[in-house]
Amino acid sequence: MASPVLLSGFSALGQPSPPTVEEFLRPELDRDMALSPDGKRIAILTVKVVGEKNGEKQTSATVTLLNADSPDTGRTLVQLGAMDGYRLAWGSDNRLLIWIRSDATEASGRKRTKKESPSVRRIIAVDPDGKNPKVLFNDGTDRIRNIYDLSRVVDLLRDDPNYVLMQAWRPDFGTWALYRVNINTGLPVLMERGEQKTWGWAFQNGVPVVRYDGNYRGTVMSIYTRPPGAKAWTFYKKVRAGDWAKQEFVIVGPTREPGVMLATAFVEGSDTTALRKFDLSTMSLGDPVASPPGRDVEAAIYTPSGDLIGASYTDDRRNYQFVDPAFGPHFRALNKFLGNESNIDFFDVSADGQRFLALVSGPRDAGSYYFYDRKAKRFDALGQKKPWLTADRLAKVEVLNVKTRDGAAITAYLTVPLIRGPRPLVVMPHGGPEIRDSVEYDAFAQVLAAQGWMVLQPNFRGSGGYGEAFAKSGRKRWGGRMQEDVEDAVSLMAASGRIDPGKIAICGYSYGGYAALMGAARRPDLYKAVVAMAGDSDLHEAIAFAKAEEGADSPAYLYWLETIGDPATDGEAMRAASPALLAAKFTAPVLLISGTEDDVVSPKQSKIMAQALRAAGKSVEHIEMKGVGHRDLEEEHWRLLYTRTVDHIAKAFGA
């Protein structure tokens, strides 16, 4: 790697050294925090790596309890021992829930590999002093012991201090099922079984009123409703779903009105999604409850008693539209206190809506936990995910306003390394494509910046978050307008004199991998290195894969026809936008990385690209990650992506 050379340069200049790859990968220290419903207690989950055995990290977990009336005057420490905890929540004011995980081990003592089985996940309920521990779902039967994941709490049932609702897989039924689980005894009671295609439910007052059924790939979702008092489920609509999709309709939570939920959905005559009431009986949407201008609503925050506090959206950083306008100045004051460079994500609220826990993160903060007392006007930092990644070692992010060649305006984000002067540039288009980048902690961008490279992340047309028209302006323009927007952002940087124009690379994951390949095909004069991770290379093949996996009538397949193109009518344009068919134009060395079990972007796509480049006599390396899908990357896979990307680009830059 080139980074040691750069790091020694920083030390010689008396500047803080940027983090190493291993520091970025080191497990989080403070994993989670939780606020009791009455707002009186704060719990902090801390997990330390205390050693290594047989290649596996050994951990020790503790929970720190604070008095929220005076969080800086007294602490109670509860030792949990050798647990790998990862989440906290209060089941009631007097019972704390702790999520833990471990590798699966056979009765013989042989540890199963990750490919053979997922990790075992459980929840332990304890009193505030750590006593009276109970494993939830522990009824003493082998049937329960053989279920890997018993960690899905779907409703904390704030009106019932003794129970929570949990969702668990029933192998004997072949379906997901709902249970009321006693947090004092751990014993479960079956409440309802789903259908064979059921993924999950949404609840009002502890009753399932919305059910989600889906296909096995997680790309299409059928929504059913059952208003209070009804016995049968009624089909509402089928929508495209998935982590990378901009969903047109999402239930975000209940209201206090029986049979009325809140959902994000488009408003007639509007370009963006708003927070709207959804009547389960009539299956109709009401007027907007929150509708930030020009931005899509992403989520909502509530008190435990169900009062809506506000809706969140992204406008470079996290923002909120609050129900109580008086909250706005408080939120702006918190941002000012943090230097207006962080995202404040409220994730836990007291019943009276006066006390909050927030995860604060940003380019120079990998994640810090804060306690905000609105009445007392306190804003206390109580924990950090990765305290060794101090602000002075991380790179700042600037917001760039880019004017495109056809006169449109887009936003791009520039990560600026610690070392000054004209720097090499790595262009990193996001995936999706209908998601977006923002001012946030991006570990990949920080890894690249730690090498002394600037990182440019444009929100090209076709990105999400800016409204439907902006997203649709990239449809069937994968090889054209969307690439031009990326190039125009690079041109802005070149004209600024802040970069070394002879050292520009491009890399990306998923759609970003495609954009990296297509960028190198369009502008072989511009890029000196290319890294494409899980990216498409042949658009005809991509459409054929989607049709085979989804079915010709699937909303997901129809979306890709509209987004990429229809071979029957757009065949020529699709061929012109397929990097594998343009291999002869490449001049920069290409690194391809793909997972053998990827069911989102076929691993065949990287093979096609590698074969085409080799046939054209071009420089290419193809790495396959065995048993890895599109989204299930673990520490070892991120280490490979980081180190191989850095090595590949550094070699091309001549570092």
RAUR-V397466 format. One line per field, one symbol per residue. ss: DSSP state (H for helix, E for strand, L for the rest). A space follows every 50 residues. Layout:
# RAUR-V397466
ss=???
This chain:
# RAUR-V397466
ss=LLHHHHHHHHHHLLLLLLLLHHHHHLLLLEEEEEELLLLLEEEEEEEEEE EEELLEEEEEEEEEEEEHHHLLLLEEEEEEELLEEEEEEEEELLEEEEEE EELLELLLLLELLLLLLLLEEEEEEELLLLLLLEELLLLLLHHHHLLLEL LEEEELLLLLLLEEEEEEEELLLLEEEEEEEELLLLLEEEEEELLLLEEE EEEELLEEEEEEEELLLLLEEEEEELLLLLLLLEEEEEEELLLLLLLLEE EEEELLLLLEEEEEEELLLLLLEEEEEEELLLLEEEEEEELLLLLLLLEE EELLLLLEEEEEEELLLEEEEELLLHHHHHHHHHHHHLLLLEEEEEEEEL LLLLEEEEEEEELLEEEEEEEEELLLLEEEEEEELLLLLLHHHLLEEEEE EEELLLLLEEEEEEEELLLLLLEEEEELLLLLLLLLLLLLLLHHHHHHHL LLLEEEEEELLLLLLLLHHHHHLLLLLLLLHHHHHHHHHHHHHHHHLLEE EEEEEEEEELHHHHHHHHHHHHLLLLLLEEEEELLLLLHHHHHHHHHHHH LLLLHHHHHHHHHLLLHHHHHHHHHHLLHHHHHHHLLLEEEEEEELLLLL LLLHHHHHHHHHHHHLLLLEEEEEELLLLLLLLLHHHHHHHHHHHHHHHH HHHLL
